[in-house]
């Protein structure tokens, strides 16, 4: 086994050479398990559904006790029994589509059953359009594609100051799996938490890479209980072998975490008080506490996710290649919670597929297996899924819930709004009645409530309610003096102390007439004012 180095090299990576499968697997203590390592193989597909079969458990099976029981299985026997029909050649070969778990478990392959950690990895896949063109390919073609993908990925990781991997595996389809192997550490909860932080740091430089023949499978890279292809086996679709390359260094867990900027203090075990904060610590002291809990139904939650995903890709007009399966899968899960009926959810998924994706009916039928499983996601898991697989902004998941107003505040605002609306309506009604009253006053000597109601097309009861106010308003308008502005361009022939006493009752001008009629009315008003002023002068001269 390689000896761990203290200082990783960032500026240049070592050269990686083809290695024997046994030599590569020995880095993971393969066939020397302290606990349990799971081996899976593809037992075939029916109706487009992938069926994986657990055939072998390497190591010892622990059943809730420190005393191990019998050893289960042998990996040579496992390779012989994993017989799968190849797509291109049509032959049935053993050691085909085999997978293994780099980490070990107490019993079954489950994150809660993790016993020891051996490695972190990155899974880089070839996008579907490139896979469709890989028909009747040779081993050299697949090897060249894998080397090209490894060259592009390594350049991005070197620019991000990521330490070089211990080795990588060519999966047989052009994709690669990069491994950072370290000496085994116990899978305590705080250690698994640091493992996830390391995985996030390794995935970050490759997350938003587009216009390439490859893409990062962030979900598989961040799953400590994940399965990866076993070196020395075959790929059923291309009939190419899974090759392993070594040349990097063997790390220590603390060393790899420190090289990625993870502080040493985060490796300390967390106490129960730190894992479960007290109820009083859930709220900040500077924020007021409200009775509103902000709860919502699971259907409303998934409807919000479904709406944001569809809106994001409708703005683009289509779903890019490499995101279509993730787009349809998460929408099918969301529609299952919204409709609560698998048939209705699948019908709506078909419409969504015809609008944005364009998959065939056979490809779409493979998603029906999601209806048999009830998926439960945490908010952080959904956020990582949207960011890693769909390259979406997941900030809408963390938007603050609007706190509703108190009952007294709602009643006060409703009362003010009702009063404001009533005043506006009252002012409009009075203005219409006033204009109708003035127009009727000019045409007839007597205006009644009935005639006014017929003119403005209101009820007599409405006119009766505003009648007293109309009479008072018209009287005040008639009692206001008529103001005549003095022309400053010439001197007045009358003394400055002389005031004209002309009221609106004596002068009535109808502005709705034509231009000549209006001039005649203004002339008569001027003559009236002149006669009135002369009479006032005589009264002052001859008392």
Residue pairs with C-beta under 8 A, 6 or more apart in sequence:
1 26
1 27
1 250
2 27
2 166
2 249
2 250
3 250
4 182
4 183
4 249
4 250
4 251
4 252
4 255
5 249
5 250
5 251
6 255
8 163
8 164
8 249
8 251
8 255
8 259
9 163
9 164
10 158
10 161
10 162
10 163
11 158
12 158
13 154
13 158
13 164
13 248
14 164
14 247
14 248
14 249
15 247
16 150
16 167
16 168
16 245
16 246
16 247
16 248
17 245
17 246
17 247
18 243
18 244
18 245
19 167
19 244
19 245
19 246
20 244
21 230
21 231
21 232
21 244
22 30
22 232
23 244
23 246
24 167
24 169
24 231
24 244
24 245
24 246
25 31
25 230
25 231
25 244
27 119
27 166
27 167
27 179
27 181
27 246
27 250
28 102
28 118
28 119
28 181
29 118
29 184
30 37
30 58
30 75
30 100
31 58
31 75
33 58
33 59
33 60
33 104
34 59
34 60
34 104
34 115
34 116
34 184
35 59
35 60
35 62
35 104
35 105
35 106
35 115
35 116
36 57
36 58
36 59
36 60
36 61
36 62
36 72
36 104
36 105
36 106
36 107
36 115
37 57
37 58
37 59
37 100
37 101
37 103
37 104
37 105
38 54
38 56
38 57
38 58
38 100
38 101
38 105
38 108
38 109
38 227
39 54
39 55
39 56
39 57
39 58
39 73
39 75
39 78
39 98
39 99
39 100
39 101
39 230
40 52
40 53
40 54
40 55
40 98
40 99
40 100
40 227
41 52
41 53
41 55
41 78
41 81
41 82
41 84
41 96
41 97
41 98
41 99
42 50
42 51
42 52
42 53
42 82
42 84
42 96
42 97
42 236
43 51
43 52
43 53
43 84
44 51
44 84
44 85
45 51
47 365
48 362
48 363
48 365
48 366
49 366
49 369
52 99
52 227
54 109
55 73
55 78
55 81
55 82
56 72
56 73
56 74
56 75
56 77
56 78
57 72
57 73
58 72
58 73
58 75
59 71
59 72
59 104
60 68
60 69
60 70
60 71
60 72
61 68
61 69
61 70
61 72
61 107
62 68
62 69
62 106
62 107
62 115
63 69
63 107
78 98
79 94
79 95
79 98
79 233
80 94
80 95
81 94
82 94
82 95
82 96
82 97
82 98
82 233
83 92
83 93
83 94
83 96
84 92
84 93
84 96
84 97
84 236
85 91
85 92
85 236
86 92
86 93
86 96
86 234
86 236
86 237
86 239
87 236
87 237
87 238
87 239
88 135
88 136
88 237
88 238
88 239
89 239
93 234
95 232
95 233
95 234
96 233
96 234
96 235
96 236
97 229
97 233
97 234
97 235
97 236
98 229
98 230
98 233
99 227
99 228
99 229
99 230
100 227
100 228
100 230
101 109
101 225
101 226
101 227
101 228
102 118
102 119
102 121
102 179
102 226
102 228
103 114
103 115
103 116
103 117
103 118
103 119
103 187
103 224
103 225
104 114
104 115
104 116
104 118
104 184
105 113
105 114
105 115
105 225
106 113
106 114
106 115
107 113
109 225
109 227
110 225
111 192
111 223
111 224
111 225
113 225
114 187
114 192
114 224
114 225
115 186
115 187
116 184
116 185
116 186
116 187
117 182
117 184
117 185
117 186
117 187
117 191
117 192
117 195
117 224
117 253
118 181
118 182
118 184
119 166
119 179
119 180
119 181
119 182
120 179
120 180
120 195
120 198
120 199
120 202
120 256
121 177
121 178
121 179
121 180
121 221
121 226
121 228
122 153
122 165
122 177
122 178
122 202
122 203
122 206
122 216
122 221
123 175
123 177
123 216
123 217
123 220
123 221
123 226
123 228
124 149
124 153
124 175
124 176
124 177
124 178
124 206
124 214
124 215
124 216
124 217
125 171
125 173
125 175
125 214
125 215
125 216
125 217
126 134
126 145
126 149
126 173
126 174
126 175
126 213
126 214
127 213
127 214
127 215
127 321
127 322
128 321
128 322
128 324
128 325
129 321
130 174
130 213
130 214
131 173
131 174
131 237
134 141
134 142
134 145
134 173
134 174
134 237
134 238
137 238
137 240
138 240
139 240
139 241
142 170
142 172
142 173
142 174
142 238
142 240
143 170
143 243
145 174
145 213
146 170
146 171
146 174
146 175
146 176
146 243
148 213
149 174
149 175
149 176
149 213
149 214
150 168
150 176
150 178
152 212
152 214
153 176
153 178
153 206
153 214
154 164
156 205
156 206
156 209
157 202
157 205
157 206
159 205
160 204
160 205
162 201
162 202
162 205
162 260
163 180
163 251
163 256
163 259
163 260
164 248
164 249
165 178
165 179
165 180
165 248
166 179
166 180
166 181
166 246
166 248
166 249
166 250
166 251
167 178
167 179
167 181
167 244
167 245
167 246
167 247
167 248
168 176
168 177
168 178
168 179
168 244
168 245
169 176
169 177
169 179
169 228
169 229
169 231
169 242
169 243
169 244
169 245
170 176
170 242
170 243
170 244
170 245
171 177
171 229
171 235
171 242
172 229
172 234
172 235
172 238
172 240
172 241
172 242
172 243
173 235
173 237
173 238
173 240
174 213
174 214
175 214
177 228
177 229
180 198
180 202
180 251
180 256
181 250
181 251
182 250
182 251
182 252
182 253
182 255
182 256
183 250
183 251
183 252
183 253
185 191
185 253
187 195
187 224
188 269
189 270
189 275
190 266
190 267
190 268
190 269
190 270
191 253
191 267
192 224
193 266
194 253
194 257
194 262
194 266
194 267
195 224
196 222
196 224
197 257
197 260
197 262
197 266
198 256
198 257
198 260
198 262
199 221
199 222
199 224
200 222
201 260
201 261
201 262
202 221
202 260
203 216
203 218
203 221
203 222
203 388
206 216
207 216
207 218
207 387
207 388
207 391
208 391
209 215
209 216
210 320
210 391
215 322
216 388
218 384
218 388
218 389
219 384
219 385
219 388
219 389
220 226
220 228
222 384
222 388
229 235
229 242
230 242
231 242
231 243
231 244
232 241
232 242
232 244
233 241
233 242
234 240
234 241
234 242
235 241
235 242
254 264
254 267
257 266
257 267
258 264
283 289
290 403
292 401
292 403
292 404
294 401
294 403
298 337
299 337
299 338
299 340
301 337
302 333
302 334
302 337
302 338
303 334
303 338
304 396
305 330
305 334
305 382
305 397
306 331
306 334
306 335
306 338
308 392
308 396
309 327
309 330
309 331
309 334
309 386
309 390
309 392
310 331
310 352
310 356
312 390
312 392
313 319
313 327
313 356
314 356
318 356
318 357
319 327
319 356
319 357
323 389
323 390
323 391
324 357
324 359
326 385
326 389
326 390
327 356
327 357
327 390
328 349
328 352
328 353
328 357
328 359
328 364
328 367
329 367
329 370
330 385
330 386
330 390
331 349
331 352
332 345
332 346
332 349
332 367
332 370
332 371
333 370
333 375
335 344
335 345
335 348
335 349
336 342
336 345
336 370
336 371
338 345
339 345
339 348
342 368
342 371
345 371
346 368
346 371
349 364
349 367
350 364
353 359
353 364
377 385
379 397
379 398
382 394
382 397
383 394
383 397
383 398
386 392
386 393
386 394
387 393
387 394
405 413
429 458
429 462
429 466
430 466
430 469
430 470
432 456
432 458
433 452
433 456
433 458
433 463
433 466
433 470
434 470
434 473
434 474
436 452
436 455
436 456
437 447
437 452
437 470
437 474
438 474
439 455
440 447
440 451
440 452
440 455
441 447
441 474
442 508
442 510
444 451
449 460
449 463
449 464
449 467
450 460
452 463
453 459
453 460
453 462
453 463
456 463
477 504
478 503
478 504
478 505
479 503
479 504
480 504
481 502
481 503
481 504
482 502
482 503
482 504
482 507
484 500
484 502
484 529
486 492
494 533
494 537
498 533
498 536
498 537
500 529
500 532
500 533
501 532
501 536
502 528
502 529
502 532
506 528
507 525
507 528
509 518
509 521
509 522
509 525
510 517
510 518
510 521
511 518
513 521
